């Protein structure tokens, strides 16, 4: 809006308000009460002075890695004994065809619907809507690109076949390299839309992945990761295949050849219901009532009286012989006739061996489940120091190497299964898998299987008599008889001795470094070299007081701290049962600690702690803190155990607060002198003040995002998980759509707290509803750590990884990895222009910069009192094109005189990952009269 050097007394002077830089978001206060730099909302964004859409999720493993035959929906039920025999089977063009005479599966079904076939065929033709089902009439609306001049429609029975035009797809060929001299091979690009009045071709929805488009009065060819165009041409022709000469951009080399690709198969809309007769009638028209060149906008009045081939559902195939590609297992199978079945399978053409014993049937293992039941990070410092994630399923554990994604199956012992959520952790160079009230399992690096830990009644260790000992190089070798209890790594006590070399060590423990059969025990001791002596020594593992030693007491979970395992003491070994097993103690406020570097021995007398003494409280979690302090997080209080180094006889337990407690065990995270966790009232923190002062903060850390905290599902809050990574506290929570709505199915959102800004910076959401996070782990596939998200569907993903505007998520092993666009947006505080008067808002401005790709944003202004939201204005509209990589722009748009007390600006990501560094609005005072208004 125009400004002048001076204004008269009756002129309306423009007042400006805005923010240069941002610090966090505040959802609790009204927008007009926020401080400069605070946002009213930040969705899928990161704030480091500027606001930028977060990086995309990257997939590591595609869906569940479970073996066996879990129940997958939907499924065919074949209840014949042994299934239905397959008499012939072959793989042709990535489709397996089975002959299973009289399989009995439905080839038609009741109800009316429409199917686009073949799946994935997208020649720029889009089924917009299928609606209006009444009296057997189905309305199907189709959009087609204007550029496809040759489009045909064929009616046969109940099928409407839409044939693509000759310019539906483009190939780019030639010996080509990108700007860093890497060879590149272009995929076939499909028509996407009309851009600058010419057809645009690209791969999927990402406008910067692979593309050909008319931009800035020239055709531009771009490739993945090229930060823009690689070749260009100013020839003003209708389609890029007509370009004669291409010029390379920067250091790209080679001469591209663009040709119209062979169109994909025609797209078939199949109308189906249960009736036997088939007929169809179609009327083609567009919205304006006339048919444009190559344009069919709607297909209406398709009468349905037909049947169809069956739908796809999961079914097991077993026994087929093969040479190259294994067709056996559970597949999405479609009945195509009374005796034939098909399913997709990638592989070379092959005829399989089929006959007696080769069947299709419902393959369902009782304990096989695609759901992830537990996980942990593992690294072997004694080997290559590579890191792995171990995933627990119903019948096995899968080990995934982070550096290359390779998967190794680890079997469970005997007939053991995992039928509920378990806790896994690495301790003492092995992985422990805890099952509530059951014998735990353990896995040692290099083994192919888990084994059960020692259970049953505890047998006191032997006390062995040694008649002589030899000391050399700090190792004392004791000659004993019948040793069956001391093993390498055990800590051995000198109980008594007449040997002057060892008398000062009576009652002390030393590590066993070697044994020879049952006759020698070598201890590492600070004793001078000496030959054998004729004196005696009594040695052995520590003996409990009053028979108080027990094996692992059926932990539901545990932690590793100060070289000991700590966990809730909820179960005991019950010898009155047949067979012996764990029984519940019905005590939920006690914990027990193991011996130092001993995962099998727990002292139920000396190392047992009862925290609250029977009040209405129970143990939720344990967390290591500063020095020798162990935090005990109860449901309604928090305590600390100090003095956990060495013997536990001198520990002290003190209460920190009973005003708050912990809701979710895995939400507890420490950073520096802070500990964060989820409570009933939100995210709280404990702060270490000095050596003797650990206290809780007065107000919740999540105070500014209380509306989001109110949406956390009350039933699922205990499953929230958190991690500290990249100077941020990440907590995955189950958010209902509205407070107490109860419609969350798992951890579907991540709340991100920036510890550098000391403010919440984003609520991260994901377009895939099956992306439900069960754990957050910090691991490394290379030199630097990443934040890994494990999902309920069994997959592994890396958060904040891809420099792209989409998440690559694989929730289903059958479908594979899919790209989901990131819905990133920010809303500013309410701009008031320094006055409480009503204003007329004139214009708004956004300062932005592109990242490594082209970018675009949509800008919307909303006024309050009276409430009004204007139309969204895109930056590309005001600039005439997308903002090129690493370029900056000052976007200005007129608001149009909207009246209001204050106004907010919403900036929504449209393309790429643009940086927003500032937002401004300008307004004039609307009414200066001294009158009351409403």
SULRAZI-V112896 format. One record per backbone hydrogen bond with DSSP energy under -1.0 kcal/mol. NH is the residue of the N-H (numbers start at 1). CO is the residue of the C=O. If there is no record, write none. Layout:
nh & co
NH & CO
NH & CO
This chain:
nh & co
11 & 8
15 & 923
17 & 921
19 & 919
21 & 917
22 & 49
23 & 37
25 & 760
26 & 39
27 & 704
28 & 704
33 & 30
34 & 31
38 & 35
39 & 24
40 & 827
41 & 827
43 & 825
44 & 763
46 & 52
48 & 50
50 & 48
51 & 916
52 & 46
54 & 44
56 & 802
58 & 798
60 & 796
61 & 796
63 & 810
76 & 314
83 & 80
84 & 360
86 & 358
87 & 99
90 & 97
91 & 350
92 & 95
95 & 92
96 & 343
97 & 90
98 & 341
99 & 88
100 & 339
103 & 100
115 & 270
117 & 268
121 & 118
126 & 143
128 & 141
129 & 141
131 & 139
134 & 137
137 & 134
138 & 302
139 & 131
140 & 299
141 & 129
143 & 126
148 & 145
149 & 147
152 & 163
154 & 161
156 & 159
159 & 156
160 & 269
161 & 154
162 & 267
163 & 152
168 & 165
170 & 189
171 & 259
173 & 257
176 & 174
177 & 253
178 & 182
181 & 178
184 & 176
189 & 170
190 & 202
191 & 168
192 & 200
195 & 198
198 & 195
200 & 193
201 & 212
202 & 190
203 & 210
211 & 222
212 & 201
213 & 220
215 & 218
219 & 233
220 & 213
221 & 231
222 & 211
226 & 223
230 & 221
231 & 221
232 & 247
233 & 219
237 & 235
242 & 239
243 & 240
247 & 232
249 & 230
252 & 249
253 & 177
257 & 173
259 & 171
261 & 169
267 & 162
268 & 117
269 & 160
270 & 115
271 & 158
272 & 113
273 & 306
283 & 300
285 & 298
289 & 286
295 & 292
298 & 285
299 & 140
300 & 283
302 & 138
304 & 136
310 & 335
313 & 333
314 & 74
315 & 331
316 & 361
317 & 329
318 & 359
321 & 353
329 & 317
331 & 315
333 & 313
333 & 331
334 & 342
336 & 340
337 & 340
341 & 98
342 & 334
343 & 96
345 & 94
350 & 91
352 & 89
353 & 321
358 & 355
359 & 318
360 & 84
361 & 316
365 & 69
372 & 792
373 & 392
376 & 390
378 & 388
383 & 380
385 & 380
388 & 378
389 & 400
390 & 376
391 & 398
392 & 374
393 & 396
397 & 410
398 & 391
399 & 408
400 & 389
401 & 406
402 & 387
405 & 401
408 & 399
410 & 397
411 & 448
416 & 413
418 & 394
422 & 373
423 & 434
425 & 432
427 & 430
430 & 427
431 & 443
432 & 425
433 & 441
434 & 423
437 & 554
438 & 435
441 & 433
442 & 451
443 & 431
447 & 444
450 & 411
451 & 442
453 & 440
464 & 539
466 & 537
470 & 477
471 & 530
472 & 475
475 & 472
476 & 523
477 & 470
478 & 521
479 & 468
480 & 519
483 & 518
489 & 512
490 & 487
492 & 510
493 & 540
494 & 508
495 & 538
496 & 538
498 & 536
502 & 499
505 & 502
506 & 503
507 & 494
508 & 505
510 & 492
512 & 490
513 & 522
514 & 522
516 & 520
519 & 516
520 & 516
521 & 478
522 & 514
523 & 476
524 & 511
525 & 474
527 & 525
530 & 471
537 & 466
538 & 496
539 & 464
540 & 493
550 & 602
554 & 552
559 & 566
561 & 564
564 & 561
566 & 559
567 & 592
569 & 590
570 & 568
572 & 583
574 & 581
581 & 574
583 & 572
585 & 570
591 & 609
592 & 567
593 & 607
594 & 565
595 & 601
597 & 563
598 & 595
602 & 550
604 & 548
607 & 603
609 & 591
611 & 589
617 & 615
619 & 588
620 & 633
621 & 633
623 & 631
625 & 629
629 & 626
630 & 641
631 & 623
632 & 639
633 & 621
634 & 637
635 & 618
638 & 657
639 & 632
640 & 654
641 & 630
642 & 652
644 & 628
652 & 642
654 & 640
656 & 638
657 & 638
662 & 634
663 & 678
667 & 664
668 & 665
669 & 676
671 & 674
674 & 671
675 & 686
676 & 669
677 & 684
679 & 682
682 & 679
684 & 677
686 & 675
687 & 695
688 & 673
689 & 693
690 & 693
693 & 690
695 & 687
697 & 685
701 & 683
702 & 683
703 & 700
705 & 702
706 & 703
708 & 705
709 & 705
710 & 706
711 & 708
712 & 709
713 & 734
717 & 713
719 & 716
720 & 717
721 & 732
722 & 666
723 & 730
725 & 728
729 & 753
730 & 723
731 & 751
732 & 721
733 & 749
736 & 711
741 & 738
748 & 746
749 & 733
750 & 764
751 & 731
752 & 762
753 & 729
754 & 759
755 & 727
758 & 754
759 & 754
761 & 752
762 & 752
763 & 42
764 & 750
771 & 768
772 & 770
773 & 747
774 & 790
775 & 790
777 & 788
779 & 786
786 & 779
788 & 777
789 & 797
790 & 775
791 & 795
792 & 772
794 & 791
797 & 789
798 & 58
799 & 787
801 & 56
802 & 56
804 & 802
807 & 820
808 & 57
809 & 818
816 & 812
818 & 809
820 & 807
822 & 805
824 & 822
825 & 43
826 & 907
827 & 41
828 & 905
830 & 31
831 & 903
835 & 832
839 & 900
840 & 924
841 & 898
842 & 922
843 & 922
844 & 893
845 & 920
846 & 891
847 & 918
848 & 889
849 & 915
850 & 887
855 & 883
856 & 911
858 & 908
859 & 873
860 & 906
862 & 904
863 & 868
864 & 902
868 & 863
870 & 861
873 & 859
875 & 857
878 & 874
879 & 875
880 & 876
883 & 855
886 & 851
887 & 884
889 & 848
891 & 846
893 & 844
895 & 842
896 & 842
897 & 841
900 & 839
901 & 864
903 & 831
904 & 862
906 & 860
907 & 826
908 & 858
909 & 824
910 & 856
911 & 856
915 & 849
916 & 51
917 & 847
918 & 847
919 & 19
920 & 845
921 & 17
922 & 843
923 & 15
924 & 840
926 & 838
931 & 929
